Each structure stands twice: as C-alpha cells, then as structure tokens.
C-alpha cells in the first residue's frame, strides 16, 4: 500500500456502498479511488487526475477481517491516461 501511495499522489478513497450477506461472513464494498499521476502504471509522472472504481469482498471470521479480494477498474484508468497522453 505504501508504494501505491507514492505513485498515486494524494490518493483518496471514497466508500460508495457497503453491504453484507445475511450471516455477516461476507462484506462487500464499492469504492472510488482518486489522486494524481505520480508514476502509476509505470507511466511518466505528470500530475494528471486519476480516478477508478473498485469492489472489495471481505471474509469475516470471529468478528475480524480474515481475507479480502479486490477488483479495480485499473484498465480503464490506464487507457484514459494513455489516451490523454496521445492527445497532448
């Protein structure tokens, strides 16, 4: 996470939605991550705005978070950054 924070300057996460299954053993969150390009995806740092959404699924065991699976819309963010670079 620390290295991610260096390539996405000023990274902010906004939780858009959270819900759980009936047993409380699975919790899902949908979120938006924003920041500025400081070398994300191995691209040159140029300070442009970056935004992408994601979903995390958590397994809860004994009242604690035991596992997490996350899916990020990083490909869309990468395409937006590289498309912008081609236009400039």
N, C-alpha and C positions, 0 to 999 in steps of 0.2 A: 504494500500500500504506500509506503514511503516513496518508493521510486515512481509510482504512478503520480503522486502529488507533485513531483518535480517536473514531469512532462505535461501536466495539465495545471498550469499556474492558476491559483485562486479557485481550485476545484470546490464546487458546492453541490451537495446532493439534496434534492427536494423529494420527499416521500409523497407520491401522488395517491396511493391507495394501499391499504393493508387489510388482509382478511385471513381467517384460519378455518381449518376443517372443524367438524363437529367435536372431534376428540381433543383438539388443540395440539396435536402432534405435528401438524404441518401448518406453517405460516407462510403466506405469500406477500411480497411487497412489490409494488410497481413504482419506479422512481425515475427522476430526470437528473442527469449529471451535466453541469455546465462549468466552463472555465475558459482559459486562453491557451492557445497552442504554444507550448514551450518544448516542442520536440516530440509530441505524441505521435505514435505510429512510425517513429523513426523519421518523420518529416522535419524539414528545417524549422526552427523556432521563429515564428513571425508575429506572435501575439494575437492572431485572429481568434474570434469567438468559436468555441466548440460546444456542441450540445448533442447528447444522445440519451436515449431511454434504455431502461433495462427492467428485468424481472428477477427477483431472487426468491428461491424456495428454501425455507428453513425447516430442518427437522428438530423438534424439541424433545428432549429426554430429561426426565427428572427436574423439570422446570428450567432447564438450561438449553441454550442453543448448542446442538451437537454436530450438525452438518449444515452446509449451505451450498446450493447450486445457483449460479447466476448466469443469465443470458443478457448480453449487451448488444445494442444496435450499433456496434462499433463500425461495421462495414459502411453503413450509411454516413456516419460522421467522416470516415476516411474518404469516401467518394466526394462528399461535399468539400472537404479541404483540398483535395487534389483537383477537383473541377474548378474551384476558385483560383487555384494556382495557375491553371492553364489559361484562365481568362485574364489574368493580370500580366 
